Amino acid sequence: MAALSCHFHFTVHKVSKNVITRPFISCSMQPSQSNIKVVINGAAKEIGRAAVIAVTKARGMEVAGAVDSHFVGEDIGKLCDMEEPLEIPIINDLTMVLGSISQSKETGVVVDFTDPSTVYDNVKQATAFGMRSVVYVPRIKLDSVGALSAFCDKASMGCLIAPTLSIGSILLQQAAITASFHYNNAEIVESKANPIDFPSMDAIQISKNLSNLGQIYNREDISTDVVARGQVIGEDGVRVHSMVLPGLPSSTTVYFSGPGEVYSIKHDITDVQSLMPGLLLAIRKVIRLKNLVYGLEKFL
């Protein structure tokens, strides 16, 4: 692709005693900035397929590779039920994809939807080929984050680890932090249709955020040892109650209470599409990073 560059100029003509200026336009074709080449690692997953569609539709980026151990050899466009195939087969070798993009010397980003046990090696591979990484892997361990941070600092290569890609979830967390300074009681109620990952990463992150503010919540709660009262995350008394009911959206509600009032903040996720605006934002931001950043909220 090339961009049309036009410039306005003025010529000066002297006719007897009068000076006449006449504008003219000169145009030239200049190469435009190439798209960000995005590799989806975990492309066959539901979130991976949604990411392929979102990146394909987004301005300034394109899918350059699809990696997964499932549906190997199938066109990722067909797997995503797109109108036309992308002519990008799913392969199970991340190194092969990274090598081809590295040879083209274009800006590349690896989006990692894989597993906590493979994230460190995946980021190392991407960095070795001069590519940044966006990591959305629930249950990634803090020691892995610390090791990746040290590695990225040494390599001066950016990496963005996102506990959540939901902008709504991040806004809820920010609102909860603001509210926490005004209330002495706080509890979290969450729900999902499937009994996995409880407490969720969102609930854990909210609890940790509130714990770091120096506030002690629910001082008058005398039911500390009652199992039905939910799990306490941290040492500040914030409890998390998790519900599992088929048909429920993925939901998080933070309740605060004070004398004579209850304040609640709620966020529902009804579809994986809710994560795509955050993902596209992460891809655009990570290419300018030279170290590891934990959390997408720094860019909102």
LINCORLIN-V25710 format. One record per backbone hydrogen bond with DSSP energy under -0.5 kcal/mol. NH is the residue of the N-H (numbers start at 1). CO is the residue of the C=O. E is the energy in kcal/mol with one decimal. If there is no record, write none. Layout:
nh->NH co->CO e->E
nh->NH co->CO e->E
This chain:
nh->3 co->30 e->-3.9
nh->5 co->3 e->-0.6
nh->5 co->28 e->-3.2
nh->6 co->4 e->-0.5
nh->7 co->26 e->-2.6
nh->9 co->24 e->-2.7
nh->11 co->22 e->-2.6
nh->13 co->11 e->-0.5
nh->13 co->20 e->-3.3
nh->15 co->13 e->-0.7
nh->15 co->18 e->-2.6
nh->16 co->14 e->-0.6
nh->18 co->15 e->-2.7
nh->20 co->13 e->-3.5
nh->20 co->18 e->-0.5
nh->22 co->11 e->-2.3
nh->24 co->9 e->-2.4
nh->26 co->7 e->-2.3
nh->28 co->5 e->-2.8
nh->30 co->3 e->-3.1
nh->30 co->28 e->-0.5
nh->32 co->1 e->-1.2
nh->36 co->60 e->-2.4
nh->37 co->107 e->-3.1
nh->38 co->36 e->-0.7
nh->38 co->62 e->-2.9
nh->39 co->109 e->-2.8
nh->40 co->38 e->-0.5
nh->40 co->65 e->-2.4
nh->41 co->39 e->-0.7
nh->41 co->111 e->-3.1
nh->42 co->40 e->-0.7
nh->42 co->67 e->-3.5
nh->43 co->40 e->-0.7
nh->43 co->67 e->-1.9
nh->45 co->42 e->-1.2
nh->49 co->45 e->-2.7
nh->50 co->46 e->-2.0
nh->51 co->47 e->-2.0
nh->52 co->48 e->-2.0
nh->53 co->49 e->-1.9
nh->54 co->50 e->-2.4
nh->55 co->51 e->-2.8
nh->56 co->52 e->-2.1
nh->57 co->53 e->-1.7
nh->58 co->54 e->-1.2
nh->61 co->58 e->-0.8
nh->62 co->36 e->-2.4
nh->64 co->38 e->-3.3
nh->65 co->38 e->-1.2
nh->66 co->89 e->-0.6
nh->67 co->40 e->-2.8
nh->68 co->91 e->-1.9
nh->73 co->90 e->-3.2
nh->74 co->71 e->-1.9
nh->76 co->88 e->-2.6
nh->79 co->75 e->-2.2
nh->80 co->76 e->-1.5
nh->81 co->78 e->-1.9
nh->82 co->77 e->-2.6
nh->90 co->74 e->-2.3
nh->91 co->66 e->-2.2
nh->94 co->92 e->-0.5
nh->97 co->93 e->-1.2
nh->98 co->94 e->-2.4
nh->99 co->95 e->-2.5
nh->100 co->96 e->-1.6
nh->101 co->97 e->-1.8
nh->102 co->98 e->-2.5
nh->103 co->99 e->-1.8
nh->104 co->100 e->-0.8
nh->105 co->101 e->-0.5
nh->105 co->102 e->-1.1
nh->106 co->101 e->-1.0
nh->109 co->37 e->-2.6
nh->110 co->132 e->-2.6
nh->111 co->39 e->-3.3
nh->111 co->109 e->-0.6
nh->112 co->110 e->-0.6
nh->112 co->134 e->-3.2
nh->113 co->41 e->-3.0
nh->113 co->111 e->-0.7
nh->118 co->115 e->-1.7
nh->119 co->115 e->-1.1
nh->122 co->118 e->-2.2
nh->123 co->119 e->-2.7
nh->124 co->120 e->-2.1
nh->125 co->121 e->-2.3
nh->126 co->122 e->-2.4
nh->127 co->123 e->-2.6
nh->128 co->124 e->-2.3
nh->129 co->125 e->-1.2
nh->130 co->127 e->-2.0
nh->131 co->126 e->-2.9
nh->132 co->108 e->-1.6
nh->133 co->158 e->-1.0
nh->134 co->110 e->-2.8
nh->135 co->160 e->-3.0
nh->136 co->112 e->-2.5
nh->136 co->134 e->-0.5
nh->140 co->137 e->-1.2
nh->145 co->141 e->-1.8
nh->146 co->142 e->-2.4
nh->147 co->143 e->-2.2
nh->148 co->144 e->-2.5
nh->149 co->145 e->-2.3
nh->150 co->146 e->-2.1
nh->151 co->147 e->-2.1
nh->152 co->148 e->-2.9
nh->153 co->149 e->-2.2
nh->154 co->150 e->-1.9
nh->155 co->151 e->-2.1
nh->156 co->152 e->-1.3
nh->157 co->152 e->-1.6
nh->158 co->289 e->-1.2
nh->159 co->291 e->-1.8
nh->160 co->133 e->-2.7
nh->161 co->159 e->-0.5
nh->161 co->293 e->-2.4
nh->162 co->135 e->-3.0
nh->162 co->160 e->-0.6
nh->163 co->161 e->-0.6
nh->167 co->165 e->-0.6
nh->167 co->274 e->-0.6
nh->170 co->166 e->-1.8
nh->171 co->167 e->-2.4
nh->172 co->168 e->-2.0
nh->173 co->169 e->-2.2
nh->174 co->170 e->-2.2
nh->175 co->171 e->-2.3
nh->176 co->172 e->-2.5
nh->177 co->173 e->-2.0
nh->178 co->174 e->-1.8
nh->179 co->175 e->-2.4
nh->180 co->176 e->-1.9
nh->181 co->177 e->-0.6
nh->181 co->178 e->-0.8
nh->182 co->179 e->-2.3
nh->183 co->179 e->-0.6
nh->184 co->257 e->-0.8
nh->185 co->257 e->-1.1
nh->187 co->255 e->-2.1
nh->188 co->239 e->-2.9
nh->189 co->253 e->-2.8
nh->190 co->241 e->-2.9
nh->191 co->251 e->-2.2
nh->192 co->243 e->-1.8
nh->196 co->194 e->-2.2
nh->204 co->200 e->-2.4
nh->205 co->201 e->-2.6
nh->206 co->202 e->-2.5
nh->207 co->203 e->-2.4
nh->208 co->204 e->-2.5
nh->209 co->205 e->-2.5
nh->210 co->206 e->-2.4
nh->211 co->207 e->-2.1
nh->212 co->208 e->-1.6
nh->213 co->210 e->-1.2
nh->214 co->211 e->-1.0
nh->215 co->210 e->-0.6
nh->217 co->215 e->-0.6
nh->217 co->236 e->-2.8
nh->218 co->184 e->-2.3
nh->221 co->218 e->-1.6
nh->222 co->220 e->-0.6
nh->226 co->223 e->-1.6
nh->227 co->225 e->-0.6
nh->229 co->226 e->-1.8
nh->230 co->227 e->-1.6
nh->231 co->240 e->-2.0
nh->233 co->231 e->-0.6
nh->233 co->238 e->-2.3
nh->234 co->232 e->-0.6
nh->239 co->186 e->-0.7
nh->239 co->237 e->-0.6
nh->240 co->231 e->-2.6
nh->241 co->188 e->-3.0
nh->242 co->240 e->-0.5
nh->243 co->190 e->-2.5
nh->245 co->192 e->-1.8
nh->248 co->245 e->-2.2
nh->250 co->269 e->-1.7
nh->251 co->191 e->-2.1
nh->251 co->249 e->-0.7
nh->252 co->267 e->-2.5
nh->253 co->189 e->-2.8
nh->254 co->265 e->-2.7
nh->255 co->187 e->-3.2
nh->255 co->253 e->-0.5
nh->256 co->263 e->-3.2
nh->257 co->185 e->-1.6
nh->258 co->261 e->-2.2
nh->261 co->258 e->-2.0
nh->263 co->256 e->-3.1
nh->265 co->254 e->-2.2
nh->267 co->252 e->-2.4
nh->269 co->250 e->-3.1
nh->270 co->268 e->-0.5
nh->274 co->271 e->-1.9
nh->275 co->272 e->-2.0
nh->276 co->273 e->-1.3
nh->277 co->273 e->-0.5
nh->279 co->275 e->-1.9
nh->280 co->276 e->-2.6
nh->281 co->277 e->-2.0
nh->282 co->278 e->-2.3
nh->283 co->279 e->-2.4
nh->284 co->280 e->-2.0
nh->285 co->281 e->-1.9
nh->286 co->282 e->-2.5
nh->287 co->283 e->-0.8
nh->288 co->285 e->-1.5
nh->289 co->286 e->-1.5
nh->293 co->159 e->-2.7
nh->295 co->161 e->-3.0
nh->295 co->293 e->-0.7
nh->298 co->295 e->-0.6
nh->299 co->296 e->-2.2
nh->300 co->297 e->-1.3
